[in-house]
Every structure is written in structure tokens, then in C-alpha cells.
Amino acid sequence: MTQESPCLDFYAEALEIAIWGYGVVLALRADNPPKRAQTLTNLGNARQTQAQMGINPAANLESAIAHYDTKLNLV
């Protein structure tokens, strides 16, 4: 954590935990396309937020777009 933004560091850490959790949930929702689509949206949103926070922006935006594209193929 940095001295300048401990709250931002905490939020970034919480996003990493959420992203890990969404990965677990995706495996559990393999046979439920509507719920899987919802989880992919949440995962894309989390990656987009990371990019907006300046955390590896290019890779996180690319990941967000991939999750959104996968979701569109489900619905």
C-alpha cells in the first residue's frame, strides 16, 4: 500500500478478490447461460474499473472486452 492512497489500494485488492470469485462462479454456472452472462458482465465491469484505476489498463480493457464479447455470444 502506498502512503498516498491506502483506500485506493484496498479497493484494488478487493477488485482482485472479486475477479477471482467471478472466475469460480463462472465454473459453477456453466449450465445456466443467463446467470453466466450476468457473471461475465460483472467480470468485465471489474476489469474495466481496474483499467480506469490505472492498473495495467491495456490488458484489463482487453480482458473486459473479451468478457463482454463472450456474454454477447450467450444471449
N, CA and C of each residue as an Amber inpcrd file, in Angstrom:
protein
   225
   0.8310000  -1.1880000   0.0000000   0.0000000   0.0000000   0.0000000
   0.8730000   1.2480000   0.0000000   0.3770000   2.2440000  -0.6880000
   1.1140000   3.4960000  -0.6980000   0.5880000   4.4030000   0.3970000
   1.4230000   5.3420000   0.8220000   1.0060000   6.2960000   1.8380000
  -0.0570000   7.2480000   1.3010000  -0.0330000   7.5000000  -0.0090000
  -0.9240000   8.4900000  -0.6060000  -2.3540000   7.9980000  -0.7660000
  -2.5460000   6.7390000  -1.0390000  -3.8910000   6.2690000  -1.3390000
  -4.1840000   4.8880000  -0.7590000  -4.2080000   4.7510000   0.5520000
  -4.4890000   3.4340000   1.1290000  -5.8820000   2.9330000   0.7760000
  -6.8500000   3.8230000   0.6270000  -8.2040000   3.3980000   0.2580000
  -8.2280000   2.8450000  -1.1620000  -7.4980000   3.5070000  -2.0480000
  -7.4250000   3.0410000  -3.4290000  -6.7490000   1.6810000  -3.4990000
  -5.7160000   1.4960000  -2.7170000  -5.0370000   0.1960000  -2.6740000
  -5.9720000  -0.8930000  -2.1560000  -6.7440000  -0.5620000  -1.1390000
  -7.7020000  -1.5220000  -0.5910000  -8.7530000  -1.8870000  -1.6370000
  -9.2310000  -0.8780000  -2.3710000 -10.2390000  -1.1150000  -3.4000000
  -9.6650000  -1.9830000  -4.5230000  -8.4220000  -1.7300000  -4.9170000
  -7.7730000  -2.5280000  -5.9480000  -7.6300000  -3.9780000  -5.4950000
  -7.2930000  -4.1590000  -4.2370000  -7.1770000  -5.5070000  -3.6800000
  -8.5320000  -6.2160000  -3.6620000  -9.5710000  -5.4780000  -3.2860000
 -10.9240000  -6.0430000  -3.2650000 -11.3690000  -6.4430000  -4.6700000
 -11.0000000  -5.6500000  -5.6730000 -11.3360000  -5.9950000  -7.0600000
 -10.6550000  -7.2970000  -7.4790000  -9.4080000  -7.4750000  -7.0900000
  -8.6980000  -8.7180000  -7.4180000  -9.4090000  -9.9290000  -6.8110000
  -9.8650000  -9.7800000  -5.5840000 -10.5870000 -10.8670000  -4.9220000
 -11.9030000 -11.1290000  -5.6410000 -12.5960000 -10.0720000  -6.0240000
 -13.8640000 -10.2270000  -6.7400000 -13.6530000 -10.9230000  -8.0840000
 -12.6110000 -10.5320000  -8.7930000 -12.3180000 -11.1460000 -10.0930000
 -12.0380000 -12.6350000  -9.9230000 -11.2980000 -12.9820000  -8.8980000
 -11.0450000 -14.4010000  -8.6200000 -12.3680000 -15.1220000  -8.3390000
 -13.2170000 -14.5030000  -7.5420000 -14.5120000 -15.0930000  -7.2070000
 -15.4000000 -15.2700000  -8.4240000 -15.4000000 -14.2780000  -9.3100000
 -16.2050000 -14.4010000 -10.5280000 -15.7330000 -15.5780000 -11.3710000
 -14.4320000 -15.8390000 -11.3780000 -13.9100000 -16.9970000 -12.1060000
 -14.4530000 -18.2970000 -11.5430000 -14.5330000 -18.3720000 -10.2260000
 -15.0970000 -19.5630000  -9.5770000 -16.5730000 -19.7000000  -9.9200000
 -17.2900000 -18.5950000  -9.8670000 -18.7280000 -18.6150000 -10.1530000
 -18.9860000 -19.0150000 -11.6060000 -18.1500000 -18.5740000 -12.5270000
 -18.3220000 -18.9640000 -13.9280000 -18.2790000 -20.4790000 -14.0920000
 -17.3900000 -21.1200000 -13.3730000 -17.3040000 -22.5820000 -13.4510000
 -18.5740000 -23.2310000 -12.9050000 -19.1630000 -22.6290000 -11.8840000
 -20.3750000 -23.1820000 -11.2840000 -21.6200000 -22.9310000 -12.1330000
 -21.5750000 -21.9110000 -12.9610000 -22.7430000 -21.5400000 -13.7660000
 -22.6280000 -21.9920000 -15.2200000 -21.8170000 -22.9780000 -15.4680000
 -21.5870000 -23.4300000 -16.8390000 -22.8640000 -23.8620000 -17.5400000
 -23.8290000 -24.3870000 -16.8020000 -25.0590000 -24.8840000 -17.4200000
 -26.2330000 -23.9080000 -17.2840000 -25.9580000 -22.6560000 -16.9460000
 -27.0100000 -21.6590000 -16.7660000 -26.6300000 -20.3820000 -17.5230000
 -26.9250000 -20.3210000 -18.8410000 -26.4980000 -19.1840000 -19.6620000
 -26.9100000 -17.8010000 -19.1410000 -28.1370000 -17.5900000 -18.6490000
 -28.4640000 -16.2390000 -18.1500000 -27.5990000 -15.8190000 -16.9540000
 -27.3770000 -16.7370000 -16.0210000 -26.5450000 -16.4120000 -14.8610000
 -25.0820000 -16.2710000 -15.2680000 -24.6450000 -17.0950000 -16.2050000
 -23.2700000 -16.9900000 -16.7100000 -23.0650000 -15.6320000 -17.3870000
 -24.0470000 -15.1870000 -18.1590000 -23.9610000 -13.8820000 -18.8210000
 -23.8580000 -12.7560000 -17.7890000 -24.6320000 -12.8590000 -16.7200000
 -24.5900000 -11.8560000 -15.6570000 -23.2030000 -11.8110000 -15.0080000
 -22.6360000 -12.9740000 -14.7640000 -21.3050000 -13.0470000 -14.1480000
 -20.2430000 -12.4900000 -15.0880000 -20.3670000 -12.7660000 -16.3860000
 -19.4080000 -12.2220000 -17.3570000 -19.4790000 -10.6970000 -17.3990000
 -20.6890000 -10.1520000 -17.2730000 -20.8320000  -8.6910000 -17.2190000
 -20.1310000  -8.1420000 -15.9840000 -20.3480000  -8.7770000 -14.8400000
 -19.6920000  -8.3370000 -13.6040000 -18.1750000  -8.4090000 -13.7320000
 -17.6950000  -9.4620000 -14.3460000 -16.2570000  -9.6400000 -14.5310000
 -15.7040000  -8.5610000 -15.4620000 -16.4160000  -8.2920000 -16.5320000
 -16.0000000  -7.2220000 -17.4430000 -15.9890000  -5.8700000 -16.7560000
 -16.9940000  -5.6170000 -15.9420000 -17.0560000  -4.3490000 -15.2070000
 -15.8860000  -4.2120000 -14.2370000 -15.5360000  -5.2910000 -13.5680000
 -14.4130000  -5.2540000 -12.6320000 -13.1050000  -4.9750000 -13.3670000
 -12.9100000  -5.6210000 -14.5030000 -11.6880000  -5.3920000 -15.2900000
 -11.6540000  -3.9560000 -15.8180000 -12.8080000  -3.4480000 -16.2430000
 -12.8760000  -2.0720000 -16.7300000 -12.5310000  -1.0830000 -15.6080000
 -13.0260000  -1.3560000 -14.4280000 -12.7220000  -0.4980000 -13.2780000
 -11.2290000  -0.5120000 -12.9730000 -10.6170000  -1.6840000 -13.0430000
  -9.1710000  -1.7580000 -12.8280000  -8.4330000  -0.8890000 -13.8460000
  -8.8480000  -0.9650000 -15.0970000  -8.2100000  -0.1560000 -16.1430000
  -8.3730000   1.3350000 -15.8430000  -9.5570000   1.7260000 -15.4030000
  -9.8050000   3.1260000 -15.0740000  -8.9590000   3.5800000 -13.8890000
  -8.6140000   2.6550000 -13.0200000  -7.7640000   2.9720000 -11.8700000
  -6.2900000   3.0310000 -12.2630000  -5.9900000   2.6940000 -13.5060000
  -4.6090000   2.7230000 -13.9710000  -3.8510000   1.4380000 -13.7270000
  -4.5620000   0.3800000 -13.4000000  -3.9360000  -0.9190000 -13.1540000
  -3.8850000  -1.6830000 -14.4700000  -2.7080000  -1.7240000 -15.0570000
  -2.4950000  -2.4280000 -16.3220000  -3.6420000  -2.1630000 -17.2970000
  -3.8470000  -0.8970000 -17.6860000  -5.0310000  -0.5030000 -18.4570000
  -5.2670000  -1.2910000 -19.7460000  -4.2440000  -1.4620000 -20.5420000
  -4.4420000  -2.1370000 -21.8230000  -4.9050000  -3.5780000 -21.6350000
  -4.2450000  -4.2970000 -20.7690000  -4.5980000  -5.7040000 -20.5470000
  -5.9800000  -5.8340000 -19.9180000  -6.3040000  -4.9520000 -18.9710000
  -7.6080000  -5.0440000 -18.3250000  -8.7420000  -4.6500000 -19.2640000
  -8.5200000  -3.6460000 -20.1200000  -9.5540000  -3.3000000 -21.1040000
  -9.7520000  -4.4340000 -22.1100000  -8.6510000  -5.0250000 -22.5240000
  -8.7360000  -6.1670000 -23.4490000  -9.5170000  -7.3150000 -22.8060000
  -9.2480000  -7.5690000 -21.5470000  -9.9500000  -8.6270000 -20.8210000
 -11.4380000  -8.2860000 -20.6660000 -11.7370000  -7.0320000 -20.3330000
 -13.1310000  -6.6110000 -20.1870000 -13.8920000  -6.8170000 -21.4880000
 -13.3000000  -6.4020000 -22.5960000 -13.9470000  -6.5550000 -23.8980000
 -14.1760000  -8.0230000 -24.2130000 -13.2060000  -8.8600000 -23.9030000
 -13.3510000 -10.3010000 -24.1570000 -14.5090000 -10.8830000 -23.3520000
 -14.6520000 -10.4510000 -22.1010000 -15.7580000 -10.9520000 -21.2760000
 -17.1000000 -10.4670000 -21.8130000 -17.1530000  -9.2060000 -22.2320000
 -18.3970000  -8.6820000 -22.8080000 -18.7440000  -9.4180000 -24.1060000
 -17.7390000  -9.6920000 -24.9390000 -17.9790000 -10.4310000 -26.1950000
 -18.4940000 -11.8370000 -25.9090000 -17.9060000 -12.4980000 -24.9340000
 -18.3510000 -13.8460000 -24.5770000 -19.8000000 -13.8010000 -24.1200000
 -20.1440000 -12.7810000 -23.3460000 -21.5150000 -12.6300000 -22.8760000
 -22.4670000 -12.4690000 -24.0570000 -22.0970000 -11.6520000 -25.0170000
 -22.9600000 -11.4260000 -26.1790000 -23.2060000 -12.7080000 -26.9680000
 -22.2550000 -13.6070000 -26.9530000 -22.4280000 -14.8870000 -27.6450000
 -23.3680000 -15.8250000 -26.9020000 -23.6200000 -15.5470000 -25.6280000
 -24.5280000 -16.3870000 -24.8310000 -25.9870000 -15.9750000 -24.9860000
 -26.1880000 -14.6840000 -25.1910000 -27.5900000 -14.1900000 -25.2390000
 -28.0930000 -14.0560000 -26.6410000
